[in-house]
Amino acid sequence: MLPQLLHAVNDSEISRRELATIIAGDPALVGNLLKLANSSFYRINAQPVESIDRAVALLGTEGIRSLVAAAITQPVFSVSGGEFTRFPEITWEHTLRCAGAAKAHAAIVGNSDPFAAQLLGLVMGLGAIIVFRVALDQYAARRKLRPSAAVIASLRGATSWELSGRMLAALEDQMPGRLDHEPNSLGRSVHFGRLVGARAVLHANGRIDDNTAKASVLASGASASQFERIWPRLTAQTGMS
C-alpha cells in the first residue's frame, strides 16, 4: 500500500478528514504518526500530541501530510541482525534530515513545492533501504558471502511511486554525472537536502563541527546564506527516532 499512501499525501487537494481516515485505517501508522509528532523534530509545543484529531488541528493539512509521509516510510527502515544493523538507522536519520533540508530549501530558496521536495527526500531514502534489503536477501538465497560495506554503499535503485513528471525529473537530476542540463528548482532543492542532510548526520554523531560542515557544503557549490538559514533548523532538531 505504500505507493498508494504516498500518492494520497502527494495530492494537494486531499482534505484533513480524508487524511485522518487513511491514518485511522492502520493502527501501526497511527502509532508511528503520533510517535513522530511527539519527537523534537516535529513537536511544536510542550503539550503532547495524543490523537490524530489533535495532530490535524495543530499542524493543518500541509503539516499532517508531511508527518504522514514520514511516518509511513519509517517502518521500512529496519533489518534484523546481520552485519549492517546500524545501516537502516543511519539511513533513516539521513533521510529525515535530507527531507527536512530539501523542504526548507524549496520554501526559502528554491521557490518550488516544499512538500514535493520533502517527499522526494523520503522516497530516495526509501529506495536506498529497499535495494539494501533486496541485496541482503539475494546474497542469503545464493549462500554467497555477505556483501562488503563498499558494495552496499554503491547500490542504486529506482521504482515507480506514482510521482508526477516534474518529480521524476527531479529524481533523475540526482543521478551521478548528470551534467547534461541544469536541474529544475525541485531537483536543486533535493540535491541541497541530500548534501546538507549528510553533514547534519555527521554533526549529530560528533564526527564534524559546524565550521567543517559549512566549509564542506560551500565547497560543494551551496551559498553561505543558504547554509546559514537552513543549517540551524536541522541541527536543532534531534528527535530522529
N, C-alpha and C positions, 0 to 999 in steps of 0.2 A: 504493500500500500504506500510505500514511501514516495514514489514518483507522484502519485495522485495527491498525497498530502502536500508535497512541495508545490504542486501545481495550484492547489487551493490557496495556500498562503501567498502565492505569487500573483493572485488575482486581486487587483486593487479595488475591484467592485464588491468584494465579499464583505458581508456585514458582520458586526460583532456577534450577533445571535448565531449566524452560520458558523463562525469560528468556534464559538463556545460549544455548539453541537458536535463539531468534529472532535474537539478535545474531549468532551464528556463521553464519547463513544469508546474511548480506550483508557482504562484505568492506569495502565503503565504510563501513557502520555500525560495524564493528569498529574501523576506523581513527579515525573520528570519536569513538567512545566512549573509546578509550584516550587520544586527544589531550585530550579534555575532562577525563578522570580525572586526567591529569597536570598540568592547569592549576592555578594557585594558587587558583582559585575553589573547587575540589573536593579537591585533593590534601591528604591528612591527615598525611603524614609525609615524611621525606626520601627514602625508598626508592621508586623509580619503579614505576608500575603497568604491567606488560608483557604481561599476559594477561587474558582475560575471567574465568578462574577466580580469579585474584588479586583482580580488581576486585570480584567477587561475594563473595569471602571477607572482604575488608576492609570493604566497605560494607554487606553484608547485603542482603536483598531490597528494603527500602524505599530504601536508598541507591542501589542499582543501578537501580531503577525511575526515580528522579529523573534519574540520569545518562542512561539510555536515552531518556527523554522529551526531554531537551535535545539529545542527540546526533542523534536522528532528525529534529529540526526544523532544526538549524543549516544543513545543505547548501542548504536552500531560500532562505536569506538571501544571495543573490548575483545580480548582474546584470553584464553585460559592456559596458564602455564607456558612452557617453552622458553626459548632463549631471548625473546623480544618482548618481555612482559611490560616494559615501560614505553614501547613504541606507540601503542594506542593512546596512552595517557598524554604523552608529549605531542602526538599528532592532534589530539583534541584541543590541547592548550593552544597550539599554534593556530588551529582552525578558528577557534573562538576569537582569538586576538586579531587574526587576519581579517575575519569578517567585521569586527568592530572598527578596525582601522580603515578598511575599504568603505564602510558605511560613512564614517566621519569624513573621509576624503571626498566622497561623492557629494556630501552635503555642503562641505565648506569650500572645497577647491574645484571639484570637477563639474559642478552644475549638471549632475546627472541623477539618476534614481538611487537614493541611498539604500532602499530595501533590496533592489536588484543587485547592488554591489555586495551587500551583506550575504544575500542568498548564494551568489556565486562563490564567495569565500567559503561558505559552508559546503557547497557542492564539491568544490575542489578537494577539500579535506576528506569529505565522504568518499570520493573516488579513490583517493590515495589509500584509505584504510580498507576499502573493498578489494582493491588489487593486492594489497598486502596479505589479506586473509586468504584470497584465492591462491596466491603463490605458496603459502604455507600448506594449504590443503593439497595442492598438486605435488609438492615435494614429498609430503607424507604418503600420498597414494602410490607414488612410484618408488617409495622406500629409498629415496635419494638422501644424500647428506643435506643438512639444513642449509638454506641459502645464507650467504655471508651478509653482514650489515651493509656492505657496499652494494650488493645485488638488490637488497630491499630498498635502499635509498635511491636507486636508479630507476625503479619501476614507475611506469606512467600508465594511466588508464583513462578511458572515456566511456560514457554511457549516455543514453537518452533520458532526460528528465523533463521532457515536455517543455523545454525552455523556448523563449522567443528567439527570432533570428538575431536580434541585437545582442542578446545574452550569449548565444552560441558564438557570435563573432568575438565577443569579449573573452570568452574562454579560449578560442583559438589564438588570441593575442598573447596568451600566457605561454605558448609553446616555445621551447628553447630555439634560438636562432631565427625568430620571427622578425626579420628586419626588412621585409619587402614593402611594408606600408606603415603608416602612422596608426597606432592603436586608437580606437574610439575612446571617448571620455570614460565610458564604463570600464573598458579594458585597462585604462591608465589607473583608475581607482583600485581595481582588483590587484594590479601589479604592485601599487604602493602598499596595499594592505598586506600582501604576502611578504614584501620586503620588511616593512616595519613590524609586522607580527612576529617574524622570526627573531628579530632583535629583541622584541619585548619578552619572548620566551627565554632567551639567553639572559636578559636582565633579571627576570623574575627568579631564575635559578642561580643567580650570583656569578655568572660567567663573564659579564661585561658591565661596565658602569654607564652612566648617562652620556658622558663625553665620548666614549668609544662607540656607543650606539649612534650618536649623532654623526660622528665622523664617517662611520660605515654607510649610513643612509645617504649622506650628502655625496659620498664618493660614488654611489650608485645612480646619481642623477636627480635626486629629490632636492627641493629647495629648503633652506633653513626655516623659512616661515611655515612651510607645510609641516616639517618635523616639530617645531615648537608649538604649533596649535593642536597637534594630534597626539604626540608622544605622552604628555601628562595624563591624558584621558585613559590611555592604555595601561600605563604603569601604576595608576591609582586604583585600577580595577583588579582585585586579586582573587575574587571568588570564581575560580575556574572549574570547579567540580560540581 
